[in-house]
Amino acid sequence: MAVKIAQKESVFLDANFLAGISIPEHPDHVKAQKMLVWLLVNECNMKTSMLCIYELLGVVRKVQNRIRGNRPGIRKINTILEKLSFSGITLKLVFNKINFSYKAISGNIDVTVNSLQSGGYISFSKLDHLHLPRALEGIKNYGLAPGDAFHLSVMENDGLKKIITADKDFKKTKLTPVSFK
């Protein structure tokens, strides 16, 4: 961990970190789990927002589509391959894990977030229309995507300085991004 987090420090958890700790198939699952253990052992105050949970569910859908071969490029190739069937045999690009279950992974997310919240390890920052002006400033000043701009607004409102994320866009802001990779 290049950027240090102090014991009992408050940090914001970005959706990609939540994906890492919740989805066993995530490429950074082990690293994210280690970071989570470190945060828990050091009694850090972890915060996130419902927008991160929303984004997390979008990540789950992307993982599901990637595993099932439903990316637009794969679908186009498969459409072409279906038209080029040879002797009744149709070729198709697939990924090695066809048994990925959106419902099962959603269960992992539910268990992870509920366990952290019920144990008092994580809290949800309030997100409402009052965050819009700061979010628009984040888009204008730093070129952030709308979701990231709202995270910035929430963090500024809550006085948080560090975000655990794999997103490099936060380096352009006044925040201190902490990589879990």
LINGITA-V707261 format. One record per residue. N is the residue number from 1. OMEGA is omega in whole degrees, 0 to 359 (* if undefined). Layout:
n-><N;N>
omega-><OMEGA;OMEGA>
//
This chain:
n-><1;2;3;4;5;6;7;8;9;10;11;12;13;14;15;16;17;18;19;20;21;22;23;24;25;26;27;28;29;30;31;32;33;34;35;36;37;38;39;40;41;42;43;44;45;46;47;48;49;50;51;52;53;54;55;56;57;58;59;60;61;62;63;64;65;66;67;68;69;70;71;72;73;74;75;76;77;78;79;80;81;82;83;84;85;86;87;88;89;90;91;92;93;94;95;96;97;98;99;100;101;102;103;104;105;106;107;108;109;110;111;112;113;114;115;116;117;118;119;120;121;122;123;124;125;126;127;128;129;130;131;132;133;134;135;136;137;138;139;140;141;142;143;144;145;146;147;148;149;150;151;152;153;154;155;156;157;158;159;160;161;162;163;164;165;166;167;168;169;170;171;172;173;174;175;176;177;178;179;180;181>
omega-><183;178;182;173;181;175;180;178;177;180;177;180;180;183;182;175;177;177;180;181;187;188;181;180;181;182;181;183;183;180;179;178;178;179;179;178;179;180;180;181;182;174;178;178;184;178;173;178;178;176;176;178;177;178;179;178;175;176;179;180;179;178;179;181;179;182;180;180;183;177;182;179;179;179;180;180;180;177;178;181;178;179;182;182;182;179;178;179;180;176;179;175;177;176;187;181;181;186;178;182;177;180;181;180;176;176;177;180;180;180;181;184;180;178;179;182;181;177;180;183;183;175;181;175;178;177;179;184;180;179;185;181;179;178;178;174;179;177;183;186;187;181;181;170;183;180;179;178;176;176;178;180;179;181;178;179;181;179;180;183;185;178;177;189;170;183;182;181;181;177;180;186;176;180;175;177;178;181;176;182;*>
//
